[in-house]
C-alpha cells in the first residue's frame, strides 16, 4: 500500500470475524469540515491494519480529524489522551460535531466496560489509565532479578547470589540501592525489549483489567492524541495493546495525532517510529492561518553583543586559546601531529612522495577521520606562524579550501593532540595537566578514556548573556510604541534562576551581584528598572514564585479577588514578592484573565510553566530567551501567541528570538547561539521577507520555514559574514533594518492572505482546497565565483538530472513529478545568487528524499562517496532547463584553486548515496546531466587513481561560503 494511504500489517486469520461490526460507520458529521481538514482526509485511508501518523498545529482541529478517521473506519474505537482535560475535550467534540442515525449526539465512555456491560462505540481514556505500574516496585524487582542473573553468570549458585544480595542490602544499603537504581534505569531504557508477559507483570492489576476489557469489547481503532509523548513507558503499553488486539484476531488501526513529531536525535525516537512510522500527512500552519483559524504572525530576530564584563572574559579566553594552539599545535611536534592526521599512511621521516601519491595519502587522512583532518587542514591553511617542513610546503597547497575553524573545533583538535601525544609520554606529564586544566575551563574534560564534552562557557555566556535582558527592554519598548494599549507581551526563559555553575561563571566574568541568579528573576529586575515598562504592570510568574512591580498593590488585590487565595506580599524595596498559593493553577488562570482585560500587559515566566498548554489568546508578543530549539519546544512556545483573540479580530502576533553574537575582537569564533537561532527558525513557517528596496507590491510573497521569514536577504547575507565576529555597528545595522519594517501589523497580516500558489493541482487528482508543505533546498552561490545568472541555471539543470533518476524509480513515473524552481538574485555585484528547488507531484517521502539528495549534491562529502561526477565548468543552459528564468545562455566562469576543484576548469561533485545504488542509475544520471547541464564524466572512486577527484569533491566550492545550502520547506497551493 502507498505510504500516503497508511501502512498495513499482517493479521491473524480471525480478522474478518472481528471487523464485521462497525458501529461508528453510522455516525454522520453535524458540521462541514474545514478545507485543510478535508484535504488531509482525502490524502489518507484508515484501513483495517493501517498506521497513520498525522501532524497538525495547535488550533487546527486535530480532534475532529481523529474522530472523522475513526468514523470512516467504522469499528469500535479507543482514544488515548495525555490529560483528563484533553480527554474531556474529545467527548465534547464528538457530541458537537457528529450525530447518530436517530439525530442524537453519540455516547462516549470515559471508562472501560464492566463485566456483562455493553461496550461503548467510542471510549476515551488517558494513557496513564492503561500504564499504571504495580505498587510492589516492579522496576526494582526486575532490577534485582537482573542483578541475580549477573551474579549467577559470574559463577555463583542462585541461592548464594540471593544470600549475597540480602547481606549487601542489610550491611551496606547505600551500595545496594545504587546497584538497584542503575539496573532499573537500564531496564527502563530497554523496556521495549520486554516480552508481553514481562510487560503485563509490570502493570498494576487495574491497568491489566482495563486492557483486557478493551480487547474483549472488540476495540479495533486506536487514536493516539499528542502522540509525541509516546517515547517511553506509554509507548511500550500501546505496543503491547496492539499486539494483544492482533492476537485476538483484529487488524488494529492506529491513528497518531501530534503538532510535532519527536526529534530523530531523541534516544527513544526509534521506539516511537516503530509504532507510527514516518509522517503520512501534515496540515501546515499556513493552511490554518490562511483559513482564519489561527492568527497571522511574524517571526523576528534581535541581535546583541555580550555585556562588557562578558566581552572582557571572552577576549581573555580567546587570547589563551590562541596561545595554547601556538604553544602546542604550531610547535614542531604539533605540526608533525597535524601532518600525521592529514597523511596517516606516510611513514615518519620518509621522503616527500610525488603529487599523485601525496594526494592519495591526503585522501586516506580524510577517510580515516574526516572531522579531525578538516580541522588540521584548516589550521595549517589559516596560519603561517609555524616553521614549515618539506611535507607541509608540498601538502598545504593541495588541501581543499575549508571553512574557518570554530572555537569548539580548535579545542577538540588540541584535546586530540593531548590524548595522542602528551598523555602517552611520561616526560610531558606537566604539559598534559596544563592542557587538561585549560580545556576544562572551556567545558572539555579529558580522561585516559577520551573526551567528555560539557557545556562550554562560550555557549553559556552567549545563551544567557546579561545583554539579552537589555534586549528584552528594547524590544518591548519598540512594540509598545507600535501597539500602544493593545500590547500583551510575554517573555519566556529556561528557568527562574540560572544553575549553580552558571552563577559561578557570572562571578568569574566579574558579574557577581544580587541579580546574578539570572533567568526569569534577573530579566524581571531589568524590566522593573525601566519606568515605562513598569506602567505595563509586569508580573514574574514561575512554578515557585511570583513578583509584581514595587507599589502595585492594586494588582495584588485583583489577584486576591479573582483567585480567593490568601496572597501575601513582601516588599523588598524593588518588587512585591508574593507568597501563598503561588504555583496554583488558579493563579495562572487569574493572570491570564488579567492579561485579557489589560490589567497586566507584560509577563516574565519560564518555559516549564508557559511553554506548553498555557492558553491566553490575548498574548500578541513573545520574546523567547530559551535555549530549547527542538521542533516540539519551538512550535509549542510559538503557539502561545497565535491563538485568535476575540478582543482583536485583526490580531497579528510577533514572535522574537534574541541571539548573542561574539565580538570580532574576542579572537574566538563560536556560532552556538546563532546556530540555535537558525534551528528555531527552521521549525517555524513564515512569510518570506523581500529586500525593502526591491519589494514589488504586486509580487505574491512566499511562505517558508527558516530565517527567510525573520530577516531580509540583505540581513541574512550580513549575518553570514558576521559568523567570524561582529562589531557594535554591525549589530545596530541588523536591528535597525528590523525596526524599519516594524509596526505595520495590518500589512503583515495581509501578506499571509496574499501568499499565492506556486504549483498547480495534480492532473486527475482531487481538487486541492488548501495547500501543503513541500521539502525544498536553497542553494546560494556567491556571484564572485560564477557569473550572474549562471548559478540558477547550473543548479536547475542539475536538479532536472537528479529528478530523472529519482522519478524513474517512483511508481507514479516521471509524468507525475514537477520541478519547482524559484530564482532569487541578489541586488548587486558580489552578492549571493539563490535558487530554491523542490520536487512536486510526488508523495511527501519522495519530496523529502529529493531535497536531501540535492542538499547532499551541493555539499562536500564527509565520507568517501562511491561515485564522483566531474562536470565541465563551461556550461550552456537551454531555455527549457531554467523554468521561469527566460531564455538564458550564460557561461559558468572558470573556477579558481585547480587542486581544490580538479583540472581543466572541471567541477567535482560527490554523487549522493541515494543515486549511487546501481551502475544503471549512474548511466541515467550521466545522460540526463549531459542533456540538461553539459559535458561530464563519472568517476568510480575505488582505487588510488581517483584520489584526486575525491579530494576535489571534498573541496566543494571553496571557503567563505561560496556555496551555502539550506534544507527547508515551502508552502504551496
N, C-alpha and C positions, 0 to 999 in steps of 0.2 A: 504493500500500500504506500502511496506517496506520502511524504512527510507532511505536506500541507493538509492532509486528511487525518493525521494522527498515526500512531503506531499500534499495531495489534500484536497480541501474544497468543501462543498456543494454549489451548484449554483442554479440560477433560472431556470425555465423551458424553457427560450429562448436561452439557451446555444448553441444548435445545429445551430440555425439560424445565430448567431453572429460569429461562428467559422468556417463556410464553407469556407470563403475567407482566403487563406493562401499564400499571395504574396511572402513571404520570402522563401517558400519551393522550389522555382525555383532557388535560389542562389546556386552557386557551389564554393567550395574553389579553390583559384588560386595558393595555395602553400600547401605542406604537413604539417600536424601538427607535433609538437614535440612529442616524445614518452610519456612524462608525461602528456601532454595535451590530447593525445588520451586515455590514461588510465583513466583520470578523466571523459572524455565524455562517456567511457564505463560504468562508475560506476553510472551515474545519468541519469534520464529521465525527460526532461522538459515538462511533460504532461500538458494538459489544467487543470488549477486549482492548479498546484503544486507550492510549495515554496521551492526553492533551496538556500542553504546557503553554499557558497564555499570560501575556504581560499587558497590563493597562494601568495608567496612572491613577493616583487617588482622585476621586470625584468622577471617574469615567463610567461608573455603574457596573463594577465587576460582579456585584451580587446578582443583578438582573441577567447578566451574561451567563453566569454559572447556573442559574435556575433554568434559563432558556435551553441550555445544552442538556441539562438533566431531563427536562420535559421532552426534548427531541429524542433522547434515547428511550425514555418511557418507563424504564424499570424502577423498582423501589430504590430510593436514593438516601445517602447519608452525607451531610455536610459537616465538616470539621473546621472549627474556628479557634483562634488563639485566645480569645477572651469571652467572658459572658456578655459583655456589651455588644460585641460583634455577633455573637450567637443570637441575641435578641433582634438585631438588625435583619438577619436572614429571615426570621419568622415574619417580621413586619413587612419586608419587601415581597415575600411570597404572597401574603394576604393582599397586598396593594396592587401587584402587577399581574396576578393570574387568577383565573376562575375555573371552578369545576363545572361539569356539564349542567348542573342544576342552577348555575349562576352564583353560587356561594363562594366565599373565599376558601381556599384549601386549608385543611387542618395540618398543622406542623407540630411534631412532638419534640420536646427537649429532653427526653429520656428514652431509654431502651424499653421495649415491651416486656411486661411481666409474663410469667408462665401462663398460658391459656389466653392471653390478651392478643387481640388483633393488632398487627404492627401498623404503624402509620406509613403513609406513602412517602413522606419526607420526614427524616429525623435530623435534628441539628444538635450537635454536641461540641464540647470543647476538646481539644487534643488532650488536655490533662485528664479528662474523664476516662480515657482509654489507656492512659500511660502511667497511672499511679503505681509506684513500686511498693512491694510488700514492706510492712513495718519492721520486719525482722532483720533488716540490714542486708538485703540481697547482694549488694556490691561488696560489702565486707566479707560475707560468706563465700562469695565467688573468689575474692582475693585470697582468702585463707586456703581455699581449695587449690588455687593456682600455686601458692607457696608450698603446700604439701607435695604437689606433683614435682616441683623443682627439687625438693629435698629427697624424694624417692629416686629421681633420676641421678642424684648425686651419690647414691649408694645406700641410703638408709632404708630400713623397712618402714612401712606406713605407720605402724604402731609407734616406733621410735621417733619418727618425724613428728607425729602428733604430740607425743610427750615433750619433745624439744620445744615445740611452739607454745605449749601450755606453760612450760617453765619460763620461757622468754617473756611471755605476757605477764607472768607474776613477778619476775625478778627485774625486768627492765621494760616496763610498759611503754616508755618513750620510743625505744628501738622497735618494739613490736608494732606500735601504731604507725611508725614511719614506713615499715615494710608493708603493712596493710594498705596504707594510703597510696603508696607508689604503685602497687599491683592493681588496686581498684581503679586508679587513673588509667592504667594500661588497658584494663578490661573495658572501661567506658569508651576509650578512644577506638577500640576494635569491637565494639558491641555488635556491629552489623555482621560479624563473623559467627555469632552465636546461632545455633540451630533453633528451630521452633520450640522445642521442649525447654531449652535454656531460657528463651525469651519469656515463655509462659511462666516459668518458675520465678522470674524476677518481678512479675507483675503482682499487684495486690489482688485479693480474691474478687473484689468488686469490679476491677478493670477486666479481669478474665470473664466474669459473668456477663458484663456488657458486650464484650467481643463475641461471646457465644450467642447471645441473644440477637445480635446483628446478623450473624451468619445464618442462624435458624430462621430469621424473618425474611430471608431472601433478598437482602440488600445487594445490589449489583453495581450501582453507580456511586462513586465516592468523589465528592467535591472537596478539594483541599484549599481553603481560603488562606491568604497570606502564606503561601507555601514556601516562601523563602526562609521560614522558620524551621523547615524540615531538614535539619542538618545533623541532628544528634539523636537523642532518645525517641523523640516523636517520630522521626523518620523510620527508625527501626520498627516501631509498633505499626506504622502504616504498611511497611513491607510485610510484616507478619500477618496483618489483616488481609492483605491482598492474596497472600499465599493460602490463607485459610479459605477464602472465597473460591479460589481456583480448585482447591482440593474438594470443595463441596459441589463442584460441577458448574460453577458460574464462570462467566467470562467478564471479570470486573472491568469497568470503565473508570479511569482516573481522570479528573479534570483539575489541574492545578492553576490557581489564580494568584497573581502577585503583581506588585508595582515594579519590583526589581528582582531579578534572579541573583543569587549569591555570586561573589567573585570566584573565578576559576582558581585564584590563589588560595582560597579558603581550604583549609585542610580537610574539611568534610564535604567539599564540593562533589567528589566522586560518588558519595552515598546519595546526595541529593539528585545528581544527574542520573544515577541508576534508576531512580524512582520515576522521573518525569522526562528525562531526555532533553534534547535541545528545545528551544522555544519554537512552537508551531505557528503562532500568530501573535501579533502585537498591535495594540492601539497606540499610536504615537501621541504624545502630548499635544502636538499641533492640531490634530484632528479634534481633540476635545476643546481646545481653546477656540478654534475657528467655529465650532458648533455653538459656542456661547455657554458652555457648561463649566469652564474654568476661566479665570481672569487672564487677560494678556499680561505679559511680564517682560522685563528686560534684565539680563544679567549684566553686571557692571564690575569693573575691577579698579581698585585703588592701590597705588604703589607708594612705598615708603622706604627710607634707609634706616638702619638701626639707630638707636639713641646714641648720643655722643660717647657715653661710657662703654657701650657695647662695641662701638666702632673702634675705640682705643684698644679694647681687648682683642678684636679681630685682627687689627694691624700687628699687634704683638704676636699673635698666633701665626699669622702669615709669614712674618719675619723668621720665627722659629722653624716653621716647616721648610722654608727655603734654605735656611742654614743647615738643617739636617739632611736635606736632599743633596746639597753641595758637599757636605762633610762625608757622606757615605756613598751615595749613588753616582756622584760625579768624580769621586776619587778613583785611582787606578783599579782597585779591587771592585768597586761598584760598577765601573764601565765594563770591566771584564764580565761581571754578572749579567748586565744588561745584554751584552753581545751573546752570552751563553743562552739567555732566554730567547733571543731572536734566531740564533742558529745553533740549536742544541746538538746537531749531528756533527758539527765541526770539532775535531779534536783540539784541545787546548795547545796553543803554541804551534799549530800546523801552519804551513804557508797558506796565504790567502788564495783560494781557488779562482778559476775563471768565472766570468759573469754568469754563464748558464748554471754552473754548479753552485754558485753563490745564491742565485735565485731559488734553486731547488732547496738549499739549506734554509733560506728565509721562509719559504712556504712550509717547511717542516716545523719551524718555530710557531707559525701562526696556527698550524693544525694541532700542535701539541697543547697549546694554551692560548687561544685567540685573545682573550681579555688581557692577560699579562703581557703578551707580545705587543699588542696595540699600545699599552701603556709605556712599555720600554721603548718602542719606536717613537712614540710621540715625545718622550722626554729627550731622546737623543736628537730629534729634529728641532726641538724647541730651543736648545741652548748650544752655544759654542764654548761654554765655561767648563771645559774639561780638556785634558791632554789627549789629542787624537791618537789612535793606533792605526796601523796599516789596515786592519779589518774594518774599523769604523769609517775610515776615509772611503773605502770602496762600498761599504754596506749602506750608509745613510742615504746616499742619492737613490738607492733602489727602493727605499721604503715607500709604501703608499702614503699619500697625504692624509693625515689623520686629524680628527678634531682636537681642540685644546684639551689638556688634562684637567679634570675636575679634582678638587682637593681630596675627595674620597678615593679617587684612583691613585693619586700620588701617595696617599697614606698606605693604601693596600700594597703598592709596589715596594715601599720602604719596609712594610711588615714582612713581605715575602723574602726580601733580601735578608732581614734579620733572622728569619727562621732557617733559611738555606745556607747562609754564610757565617753569621755571628754565633748562633746557638751551638753548632757542632764544634766550634773552636774554643777550647778552654782558655786560651790566652786572650780571647776577646770577650770574656765574661762581663767586664765593665761596660764595653760598648753595647752588649746585649741588654743589660739592665738599663742603660741610658736611653736606648731607643724604646724599650718596652714601657718605661715610665712616661716618655714623651707621647707615645701613641695612646696610652691610657687616657691622657688628657684630651685626646681627640675622639674618645669613645671606642677605640680598638683595644682589645685585651689579648695579648699574646701569651700562649702557653706552649708547652712542649708538644701539644697535640694539634696546634693550629691557631687560627684566628677566630675570635668570637667578637662579633660586631654589636656594639651598643649604640645608644643614641648619641650622635655627635653634637658637641657644644655648638658647632656652626648651625646645625639644623635647629637646635633648641633655641638659640638666640633669634634666628630668623622667624621661627614659628610663633614665638611668644614675645617678640620684641616689645619693649615699652612704647616704642613709636607707634605701634598699632592702636594703643589706647588713644593717642593723639589723633590718629586717622579716624577713629570712630567719632570723635567730637567734630572733626572737619566734615565728615560725610553727613552726619545728622544735621549739622547747621546748614549745609547746602540743600539738603532735602526739605528742611523747614522753610528755607527761603522760597523753594519752588512750590510746596504744597500748602504751607500755612496750617490752618486749623485741621485740614484733612490728614495730616501726618499721623501715622500709627506705626511706630518702629520697634523692632526687637533686635537686640544684639545677643548672639549666642557664642559661648566659649566652650572649651572642652570640660572645664571643671570650675568649681567655685574658687579654688586656690591651686597654685602650682604645687607639684610634688616636692618633697624634701630635697632631692638632688637639684631640681631646678632652682629652688630658693638658694641653695648653696652656690650655684653658678651666679645668681644675682649678686651675692656677696663678693664673689671672685672678680666680677667685672666692675665692682665699685658701685653697685646699685642697691646695696642693702639699706632698707628703710622700712617704715611702717607699712608701705604698700608692696613690699617685696613678695607678698604672698601670691601676687599675680592673679591670673584667671579672671573670673567674673567680678571678684571683690575689687581687684586693682582697677579694672575697667570702669566699674561703677564710681569709684573715687574720682577718676579722671572726668567722668560725666558731671559729677557734682561740683567740680571746680569751675565749670562753665556756667555763668549766671543765666544765659539764655536757655540752656538745656535744663536747668533746674525748674524753669517755668513749665516744662512738659510733665511735671510730677512723676519723675522717673522712679522705678521700682526695681530693686535687686531681688530676684526670685530664683532660689535653688531648692533642692530637696531638703536642705537642712537649715536654711537661713533666709531671712527677708529683711530688707532695709528700705527706708524711704528717705527722701531729702530732709535735711535738718529743718525743723519747724513745720513740716507738712502734717500737722495734727488733724486737719480736716479730712485728709485722705485716709488716715488711720481710723477715724470714726466711720467713714463709709465702709471700710473693710469689716469693722466690727458689726455694723448693721446688716451687711449682706451675708455674713457667714455665721453670726451668732457665737463666734469664738471669743474667748476672753483674751484678746491680744493685748500684750503689754509691750511698751517701748522704753528702751534705754537710750538716752541722748548722749552720744559720745563726743558731742561738740561739732560734729561734721555730718552725721546722719542719725536717723532713728533706727536703732537695732530692735527689730520686732521679735518677740518670743510668744509662745503659747499657741499651739495649733499650726505652727509652721511645718510644712510638708503635707498638710491636709489637702485632699482633692478639692474640698470646698473652697479653700483659699485660692487655688489655681483657677477655679471657675469664677470666683469673685473678681479676680484680677482681669480675667478675660472679659467679663461684663463691663468692668470699668474702662477697659480699652475701647470697647464698642461705644460706650457713652461719651468718651473723650475726657473722662476724669483722669485717666492715665494714658500718656501718649508715647512713653518710652519704657521698655522693659529690658533689663540685662539679666540673662539667665544662662543655664547650662544645657548642653545637648541632651543629657540624660533626661531632663525634665521637659524640654521644649522641642526636642529634635524629631520626635515621632509620636503621633497620637494627640498632640495638643491641637485643639480646634478653636481658632479665633479668627473668623473670616475678616474682621476689621483690619488686621495687620496688613500693611501695604509696603513696608520697607524692612528688609532683612540685612543685617551686617554680620557676615559669617567670619568668625575668628577661630574656627575649629581646625584641627588637623585631619579630621576624617575625610578621606577622599574616595571611599568606595561608592559604587553606584547607589547602593541601598541608602547609605547615610546622606549622601548629597541630595538625592531626589526626595527623600522624606523631609529633610530640612527645608528645601525649596518649596515643598508642598504646603508649608505653613502659610505662605503669603498668597497663593494663587487661588484660594477659595473665593467664590463670589461673595461680595459684600452687599447686602440689601440696602445699606445706607449710602452706597456709592455705586450706582449701576454701571458707570463707566470706569470702574476701577482698573488701574494698570499698576502692577507691582514692580518694585525694584529690588533685586537681589544682589548685594555687594559681596565680593570677596576681597580680602586685603592680603597683599603679598609684599614681603620684605626682600629687597634686592641687596646684594652685598656691595659695599662701596668699592670703586675702582682702585683706590689706593691701599686696599687691605692686603693686596698680593695673594688673595685667596680666590679661587673660582669654585663656587658652590651654588647650584641651581635647585637645591632641595625645595625651597618654598615656591619658587617659580614653577617647578615641575608639579608641585601639589596643586597650584592654580590651574595648570593645564589639565590635570586629571579630573579635577572638579568640573571644568568646562566641558570635557569630553562626555560627561554624564547628563548634560543639560541641553535641551532643544532651545533654539533662539533664532530670531530673525537676523540674518547676516547684515552687518553694517557696511555701507559703502564708504569710500573716501568722501568727506563732505564737499570738497572742491569738485568732485567728478560725479556727484549724485545726479542721476537722471530721474526726475519725479515720475516719468512715465514708465520706467523700467520696473517690473514687478520684483520685489525682494525675494530672496531665497530663505529657506528655513533649514538650519543645520545644527549639529552638535559641534562643540569646540569653541575656541576663542574667537572665531569669526563673528559671533553674536555679541561679544563683550567689548571687542576692540576693533577699530577701523583697520584696514590694510596697512596704513602708514604706521599705526601704533604697533601692529604685530611685527612689522619689519624692524622697527626700532627696538622692540623687545628682544628679537633675535640677536641684535648687535650688543645688547646690554648683558648677555649671559656671562661675559667676562668681567662685569663690574659696571656700576652706574655712578653717576655724579648727581649732586642735588639738582643741577639744571636738567638732567635727563628725567628725573622723577617729576619735576614740576611740569615739564613738557608733556609727559604722558597723562598726568592728571588734568592739566589744562584742556587737553584735547577731549577728555571725557566730559568735563564740565561744560564745554562749549555746546554739547548736544543734550544737556540735562534740563529737565523742567517741562518739556512739551509732552506730557504723558498721553494726551489725546492723539497726537501724531504717532507715538509709539504703538498705541492700540490699533490705529488704522493700518499700520504696516503689516500686522498679523492678518488682517482681513484682505489685504491686497496681495499677499503672497500667492503667486499664480502657479498653476500646474506646469510641469516641465516634461511631462510624458503623457502620451495618450493611453486610454484604456486598452487592454489587450483585445485583439480582434477575436470575436466569437465568445469572449468571456462575459461574466455577469457585469452589469453596469457598476461603475465604481462611484459610490456616493460620497466618500470622504477622501481618504488618502492613505498612504502607507510609508514606511521607512525603507530607504534604500541605502545599503552599505556602499560607500564611495571612498576614494583615495584622492587626496590633494597632493599634487606634485608641483613644487615651486622650484624654479631654476633661475639662478642669477643671470641677468642679461649680459653681464660681463664675460660669461663663459660661452654663451650661444647667442647668435644674432636674434634680433627682435622677431617674434612670431615663431621661430623655429622650435622652441621647447614644446609648445602646444601641439604643433604638427607632429613632432617626433613621438611624443607620448601617446597621442591619439592613434597614430599608426601602430605603435607597439600594443596598445590596448586591443585594437581590432585583431591583431595577430594572436594574442592570447585568447581572445574571445572565440576565435575559430577553433582552437584546440579544445577549449573547455566545453563549448556547446555541442561539439561533436560527440562528447561523452554523455550529454544530458538526454534524457528520454524525450524531451519536447523538441529537440533538434534546433538547429541554428535559426529557423524561421521565427521561432517564438521569442528570441532574445534580441534586445536592442541596446545599443551603447549610448549611455548618457554622457555628453561632453559639454562642459561649461568652461570657457576660457576666461580668465580674469587677468588682464595685463596690468602691470604696474604703471604709474603715471609718468615716470621719467627714466632717462638712461641710467643703467646700472641697477635698476630695481628688479625685484624678482618677477618672473612670469609664472602664473599658476594655471594649471588645468585640473578640473575636477572630473573624475572618471568613475562610472559605475555601470553595472550590468543590470538592465531592467528586463521585464518579461519572463523572468525565471523565478523559482521559489526562493525563499529567504536564505536557505542554506547555500544555494549556488551563488546568489548575490554576494554573500559574505565571503565565500571562497574566492570569488573573482577579485574582490577588494584586497584580500590577503595576498593573493598572487601578485597583483600589481604593486603593492607596497613592498613585497619581497624582491621583485624585479628591480625596483629603483633604489634598493638599499644594499650596500656592500655586505657580503655574506659573513657570518661569524664562523661557520663551519664549511668544510670542503664541499662544494656542490658537485653533482655528478657531471653536469654539462656547463660550459661557458659559451655564451653566444658572442662572437666577435662581429660587431656591426660596423659598417663603414661610416665614418663621420660625415661624409658628403652625401646628403640625403635629399632627394627631390620628393616633395609631397604632392599627391594627386588631389584634385578638388574633392573627390568623394570621400577622402580619408579624414577630412577635418570637420565633418558635420556642419555646424553653423558658422564656421570661420570664413567662409567665402572662398574665392579662387586664390589660392596662395601657392607660390612656388618660391620657397626660401631655402637657402643652403645652410646647413649646420657648419659653423666655423671650426677651424682646426682646434684641437684640444691641446693644452699645454701639458708639460710633465710626461714625456713619452713613456717613461718606465711605469708611471702610475696608471696609464690608460692603454698601454700597448703601442705598437709601432704603426707607422703609416697612417696616423690620424684615426685609428680604429678605437672603438668603444667596446669594452668588455663587460658584459652583464652576466651575472650568475643566474642560470635558469632555475626558477623556483622548483622545489621538490615535487609540488603537485603537478607540474607539467612534465617532469622527467621520469614518468612511470615506464615508458617504453620507447624504443627506437622509432616506432611508427608515429608516436605523438611528436617526437622531435622533428621528424620529416615534415609533418603537417605544420609545425611551428616555423621551420625554416622557409617553407614555401610561402606561407602567409606573410612572414616578415619581408621577404623579398618583394612580394606584391604590394604590401601596404606601407613599408618603410624604405627599403632599399637593400643593397648588397649586404650579405652577411655570411658567416661561416660558423659551423657548430664545432666546438672543441670538446671531446670527451676527456674529462680530467681523470686519468687513471695511471699516468706514469710521469716521469720527470720531464718529458718533452713538453707537457702542457703546464709546467710550473709557472712560467711567466704569464700565461693567460690567466691563471688562477690568481696570481699576485696582482695583476692589473685589475681584475674584477673586485678584489678587496679594496683597492684604492678608490673605487667608485668615481665620483665626480670631484674628489679632492676635498680639501679642508674648507673651513669657514662657511659651511652650509651652502655650497654652490647648488646642491640639490637637497631640499628638505622634503620629507614625506610625512603626511599626516593621515592616519586611518580614521575616518569619521563617518557620519551618517547624514543623509539628506532626506527631507520630507518631500514627497512628490504626490501629485494627484493621480 
